[in-house]
């Protein structure tokens, strides 16, 4: 068990909580959100436990770039044909619920209209 034993994303990363994976490599995992706010709603999560975007440092620059470049690839693979949205919530006022940095990838007909992410 990781040092972040109470983190649901760390549990998904280690395999103790199942997920419907869309992508996985040595740096990140992407999986379908269990409470989707859009027809396509993926989460891209780094294997490194970084609580919030504001906690990222210069050493995470490559990882953050990788996550953002992965978003359009995954959106297209999942069927997003007319655009998509990328969201990173940061802190309580930013709507963050799980304190392990993650990128939401949302797609479908206006998924963000009237829906919380």
Order of alpha helices (4+ residues) and beta strands (2+ residues): alpha-beta-beta-beta-alpha-beta-beta
